[in-house]
Structure formats: structure tokens, C-alpha cells
Amino acid sequence: MTLTATRPATAVVKPPVKARRGSFRWPLWVLLALVSVITVSPFFMMFVVALSPPGEPTLPVQWPESLSLDTIADLLSSSGFAGWTVNTVIYALVSVVITLLTASMAGYAFAKKRFPGRDTMMWAFLATLMVPSQATLIPMFVLISNLGGVDTFWGLIVPTLANSQAVFLMRQFIRDLPDELFEAAKVDGASEWRVYWQIVLPLTRPILATLGVFVFLWHWNDFLWPLVMAQSDEMRTLTVGLASMRTEGSSLAVLMASATLSVLPCLLVFALLQRYLVNSITMTGLK
């Protein structure tokens, strides 16, 4: 009698059926499309109303019978709107340049330099973020007024330059840069200004572009401080000028045309610096 060894039966496990990726994506696409339509709709209505002839029915009541650039042309030819635009451009661009320079210098010092009280100074500087701007509005106005800065560009710009959030972001970005670069530059005899100009600024270009967009938008859309400081019509910015046009009883088409022209520079700045924003997010993720 011979015995034969039998292998135990093993259960065959079938691999799970992979769900199609597309079956789970279409609800997300529908949701994103819906959110995009809701986001773009106010801007689309603003553009249509701005291009509608004065006095004719338009959105949201009905679609206008014709579109015209007459309202925008008349607005551009007016001296008041042109002056407000120039004031806003000066206010935003000068603030961006000076804020980026001071924030990058301070961020480099707080990130790579060792001096007594460095961390205490940094945390004290960040604590100012918890103080609302409305709480310091009156003391700041009294100080600038006593110095003769009311209705001047320097009185409008200087109080907004100390940006603790920009300094913090620059410090966090520069702190992750390798110390060997700065040590090699010091060995080669580079001065502090050369290290800052040829090493810090080129390597921080993505975060500088990101901060530049944010600071530009903050100042371009700023309303409260220009309202307090610009007490004459010649020193008004676009936001204050648009508010004054509303109180003066301007038509809806004129208001929407003014809002359209004020939005276009923001869209242009974002389109030009979009690739730097993406690079900044990518580098932050890699770090």
C-alpha cells in the first residue's frame, strides 16, 4: 500500500477590480465648473453693464440690445479718474518696491545673522499682527498730521511700509537656504551688500514675486488709510474716488466702467507673475 502526499488546497485570491478613475472625477469636475461660474458671474455682469449704453436696460434685468465703449472712453478722458489712477499706481508700486527691499533685508538678518535678542525681536514684531489696523489709525493720523504728511504721497506711503507678515515670510524662506553659500561668499571676500544683492535676492525671486502680488493688491484695494490721508480730490486713490462717485449719484454704467478699469491692472499683474507664484508653491513643497 503506497501513500501519496496531497497538497492542501489553496484559495485563489483574485485581485480587486480597479475602479475607473473617470467615474469618480466627473462629480469633482461638475463642482469645480459650478464654483467657477459662480465666481466669474459677478465680473461678467460688471463687464456687460460697463459696456451697456447709458439709459438702456441691462443686466440683471435683461440683456442689453447693444454694447458700446462710450462710457469707458468718457471715463478715461476725464481728468479726475486719470488722476486717481496715477495716484493709485504711485501708491502701489512705490510701496511694493520699498516693502520688498526692507522685508528681504530684515528677513535675511533674522534668518542668517546671530545677534542678541534676535528671536525676541522677531516675536515682538510678529505680535503686531494681532493689533487691528483700526486701533492704530487715529494715533498714526495724529503723528503724520503733526509732521505735515496729510495730502502728501509720503504720508500716504510711509506708514504702510512696515509689513511684519512680509518679513516673516522672507525669514522662513531665507532660513531654508544652505549656509554654505553664504560662508563661501564670505571666504571669497564678499561684503554684506554683495551677499544680499547677488545671493539673497536671486534665490528669493519666487517669494519676492509672490509677496509683490500680495502687497500690490493690498495697496491697490486699500480704502481706509487713503480715505483718511487724501483729503483733497487731487490726492484720492481709485477706491476713494469710486466711493465718491457713488455718493455723487453717478449712473450704474459709469460705476461699473470705473470698477472694470480698476480691476484690469490687478488681472495684468497676476497674469505676469503667475509663473513665479507656481514656482514659489513648488519650492515650498520641496523644502
C-alpha positions as CSV (number, residue, x, y, z in Angstrom):
1,M,0.0,0.0,0.0
2,T,1.5,3.3,-1.1
3,L,0.7,6.7,0.4
4,T,0.6,9.7,-1.9
5,A,1.1,13.2,-0.5
6,T,-1.6,15.6,-1.4
7,R,-1.1,19.3,-1.4
8,P,-3.6,21.4,0.6
9,A,-6.0,23.3,-1.4
10,T,-5.1,27.0,-1.5
11,A,-7.7,29.6,-2.1
12,V,-7.2,31.6,-5.2
13,V,-7.4,35.3,-4.3
14,K,-8.5,37.4,-7.2
15,P,-7.1,40.9,-7.4
16,P,-9.7,43.6,-6.6
17,V,-11.3,45.2,-9.6
18,K,-9.9,48.6,-10.0
19,A,-12.5,51.3,-10.2
20,R,-12.3,53.6,-13.2
21,R,-10.8,56.8,-12.3
22,G,-13.1,58.8,-14.5
23,S,-16.2,57.6,-12.7
24,F,-15.0,59.4,-9.5
25,R,-13.8,62.5,-11.3
26,W,-16.9,63.8,-13.0
27,P,-18.6,65.0,-9.8
28,L,-15.5,67.0,-8.9
29,W,-15.4,68.5,-12.4
30,V,-19.1,69.5,-12.1
31,L,-18.4,71.0,-8.7
32,L,-15.4,73.0,-10.0
33,A,-17.4,74.2,-13.0
34,L,-20.2,75.3,-10.8
35,V,-17.8,77.2,-8.5
36,S,-16.1,78.8,-11.5
37,V,-19.4,80.0,-12.9
38,I,-20.4,81.5,-9.5
39,T,-17.0,83.2,-9.2
40,V,-16.9,84.6,-12.7
41,S,-20.6,85.7,-12.9
42,P,-20.2,89.0,-11.0
43,F,-17.2,90.0,-13.1
44,F,-19.1,89.1,-16.3
45,M,-22.1,91.2,-15.3
46,M,-19.8,94.1,-14.4
47,F,-18.2,94.0,-17.8
48,V,-21.6,93.8,-19.6
49,V,-23.0,96.7,-17.6
50,A,-19.9,98.8,-18.2
51,L,-20.3,98.2,-22.0
52,S,-24.0,99.0,-22.0
53,P,-25.2,102.3,-23.4
54,P,-26.3,104.8,-20.7
55,G,-30.0,104.8,-20.0
56,E,-30.8,101.4,-21.6
57,P,-32.0,98.4,-19.7
58,T,-29.2,95.9,-18.9
59,L,-28.3,93.1,-16.6
60,P,-29.6,91.8,-14.3
61,V,-33.0,92.9,-15.7
62,Q,-32.3,92.0,-19.4
63,W,-29.5,91.6,-21.9
64,P,-28.6,95.0,-23.5
65,E,-29.6,95.5,-27.1
66,S,-26.1,96.8,-28.0
67,L,-22.7,97.2,-26.4
68,S,-20.6,100.3,-26.6
69,L,-17.3,101.7,-25.3
70,D,-18.6,105.2,-25.0
71,T,-18.9,105.1,-21.2
72,I,-15.3,103.8,-20.8
73,A,-14.0,106.4,-23.3
74,D,-15.7,109.2,-21.5
75,L,-14.3,108.0,-18.2
76,L,-10.8,107.7,-19.5
77,S,-10.9,111.2,-20.9
78,S,-12.0,112.7,-17.5
79,S,-9.2,114.3,-15.5
80,G,-10.5,113.1,-12.2
81,F,-10.3,109.4,-13.0
82,A,-6.9,109.7,-14.7
83,G,-5.5,111.5,-11.6
84,W,-6.9,108.8,-9.3
85,T,-5.3,106.1,-11.4
86,V,-1.9,107.8,-11.3
87,N,-2.1,108.3,-7.6
88,T,-3.0,104.6,-7.1
89,V,-0.2,103.4,-9.3
90,I,2.3,105.5,-7.4
91,Y,0.9,104.4,-4.1
92,A,1.0,100.7,-5.0
93,L,4.3,100.5,-7.0
94,V,6.4,102.6,-4.6
95,S,5.0,100.6,-1.6
96,V,5.8,97.3,-3.4
97,V,9.4,98.2,-4.1
98,I,10.2,99.6,-0.7
99,T,8.4,96.8,1.2
100,L,10.2,94.1,-0.8
101,L,13.6,95.7,-0.1
102,T,13.0,96.2,3.6
103,A,11.3,92.9,4.1
104,S,14.1,90.9,2.3
105,M,16.8,92.8,4.3
106,A,15.1,92.1,7.6
107,G,14.3,88.5,6.7
108,Y,17.9,87.9,5.8
109,A,19.1,89.4,9.1
110,F,16.6,87.4,11.2
111,A,17.3,84.2,9.3
112,K,21.1,84.1,8.9
113,K,22.5,86.6,11.4
114,R,23.1,86.0,15.1
115,F,22.8,88.9,17.4
116,P,21.4,89.4,21.0
117,G,17.6,89.4,21.2
118,R,17.1,88.2,17.6
119,D,14.2,85.8,18.4
120,T,12.6,88.2,20.9
121,M,12.6,91.0,18.4
122,M,11.1,88.7,15.8
123,W,8.3,87.5,18.0
124,A,7.6,91.1,19.2
125,F,7.5,92.1,15.5
126,L,5.0,89.3,14.7
127,A,2.9,90.3,17.7
128,T,1.9,93.4,15.9
129,L,-0.2,91.2,13.5
130,M,-2.7,90.8,16.4
131,V,-3.2,94.5,16.7
132,P,-6.0,95.6,14.3
133,S,-5.2,98.5,12.0
134,Q,-8.2,100.4,13.1
135,A,-6.8,100.6,16.7
136,T,-3.7,102.5,15.4
137,L,-5.5,104.6,12.8
138,I,-6.1,107.7,15.0
139,P,-2.6,107.8,16.6
140,M,-1.0,107.3,13.2
141,F,-3.0,110.1,11.7
142,V,-2.2,112.4,14.5
143,L,1.5,111.6,14.1
144,I,1.6,112.1,10.3
145,S,-0.6,115.2,10.6
146,N,1.9,116.8,13.1
147,L,4.7,116.0,10.7
148,G,2.8,117.7,7.8
149,G,2.1,114.5,5.8
150,V,-1.6,114.9,5.2
151,D,-2.4,115.1,1.5
152,T,1.1,114.0,0.5
153,F,2.5,110.9,-1.1
154,W,5.0,110.2,1.7
155,G,2.3,110.5,4.3
156,L,0.2,108.0,2.3
157,I,3.0,105.5,1.7
158,V,5.4,105.5,4.7
159,P,3.0,104.2,7.4
160,T,2.2,101.2,5.3
161,L,5.8,100.0,4.7
162,A,6.4,98.1,8.0
163,N,4.9,94.8,7.0
164,S,5.5,92.1,9.6
165,Q,3.9,89.4,7.6
166,A,6.2,90.0,4.6
167,V,9.2,89.9,7.0
168,F,8.1,86.6,8.4
169,L,7.6,85.0,5.0
170,M,11.0,86.2,3.9
171,R,12.7,84.9,7.0
172,Q,11.1,81.5,6.6
173,F,12.2,81.3,3.0
174,I,15.8,82.5,3.5
175,R,16.3,80.3,6.6
176,D,16.0,77.2,4.4
177,L,18.7,78.4,2.0
178,P,22.0,76.5,2.6
179,D,24.5,78.2,4.8
180,E,27.4,77.0,2.6
181,L,26.5,79.6,0.0
182,F,26.9,82.5,2.5
183,E,30.1,81.0,4.0
184,A,31.7,80.6,0.6
185,A,30.8,84.2,-0.3
186,K,32.4,85.4,2.9
187,V,35.5,83.4,2.3
188,D,35.8,85.0,-1.2
189,G,35.7,88.4,0.5
190,A,32.2,89.4,-0.5
191,S,30.7,92.2,1.5
192,E,27.3,92.0,3.2
193,W,25.7,94.2,0.5
194,R,27.1,91.9,-2.3
195,V,25.9,88.8,-0.5
196,Y,22.4,90.3,-0.2
197,W,22.4,91.6,-3.8
198,Q,23.9,88.6,-5.6
199,I,22.8,85.7,-3.5
200,V,19.8,86.5,-1.4
201,L,17.8,88.4,-4.0
202,P,18.2,86.0,-6.9
203,L,17.5,83.0,-4.8
204,T,14.4,84.6,-3.2
205,R,12.9,85.7,-6.6
206,P,9.8,83.3,-6.3
207,I,8.8,84.5,-2.8
208,L,9.5,88.1,-3.8
209,A,7.1,87.8,-6.7
210,T,4.5,86.3,-4.5
211,L,4.9,89.0,-1.9
212,G,4.9,91.6,-4.7
213,V,1.5,90.4,-5.9
214,F,0.0,90.4,-2.4
215,V,1.5,93.8,-1.4
216,F,0.3,95.3,-4.8
217,L,-3.2,94.1,-4.3
218,W,-3.3,95.3,-0.6
219,H,-2.3,98.8,-1.6
220,W,-4.3,98.9,-4.8
221,N,-7.5,98.0,-3.0
222,D,-6.7,99.9,0.2
223,F,-9.6,102.2,1.2
224,L,-9.5,103.3,4.9
225,W,-6.0,104.8,5.1
226,P,-6.2,106.7,1.7
227,L,-9.7,107.9,2.8
228,V,-8.2,109.4,5.9
229,M,-5.0,110.9,4.4
230,A,-6.2,112.0,1.0
231,Q,-8.4,114.9,1.9
232,S,-8.4,116.7,-1.5
233,D,-9.8,115.4,-4.8
234,E,-6.3,115.6,-6.4
235,M,-4.8,113.0,-3.9
236,R,-7.6,110.5,-4.0
237,T,-6.9,106.9,-5.0
238,L,-9.3,104.8,-7.1
239,T,-11.1,103.2,-4.2
240,V,-11.8,106.5,-2.6
241,G,-12.7,108.0,-5.9
242,L,-15.2,105.3,-6.7
243,A,-16.8,105.8,-3.4
244,S,-17.1,109.5,-4.0
245,M,-18.7,108.8,-7.4
246,R,-21.3,106.7,-5.8
247,T,-22.2,109.4,-3.3
248,E,-22.4,112.0,-6.1
249,G,-25.1,109.9,-7.9
250,S,-23.2,108.6,-10.9
251,S,-25.0,106.1,-13.1
252,L,-24.6,102.4,-12.7
253,A,-22.9,102.1,-16.1
254,V,-20.2,104.7,-15.0
255,L,-19.7,102.9,-11.7
256,M,-19.3,99.6,-13.4
257,A,-16.9,101.0,-16.0
258,S,-14.8,102.5,-13.2
259,A,-14.8,99.2,-11.4
260,T,-13.8,97.4,-14.6
261,L,-10.9,99.7,-15.3
262,S,-9.7,99.4,-11.7
263,V,-9.7,95.6,-11.9
264,L,-7.7,95.3,-15.1
265,P,-4.3,96.2,-13.6
266,C,-4.8,93.5,-10.9
267,L,-5.5,90.9,-13.5
268,L,-2.5,92.0,-15.5
269,V,-0.1,91.8,-12.5
270,F,-1.4,88.4,-11.6
271,A,-1.0,87.1,-15.3
272,L,2.6,88.4,-15.5
273,L,3.7,86.9,-12.2
274,Q,1.7,83.7,-12.2
275,R,4.6,81.5,-13.1
276,Y,6.6,82.9,-10.1
277,L,3.6,82.1,-7.8
278,V,3.6,78.5,-9.1
279,N,7.4,78.2,-8.6
280,S,7.1,79.6,-5.1
281,I,4.5,77.0,-4.1
282,T,6.6,74.2,-5.7
283,M,9.8,75.2,-3.9
284,T,7.9,75.5,-0.6
285,G,6.6,71.9,-1.1
286,L,10.1,70.6,-2.0
287,K,11.6,72.1,1.2
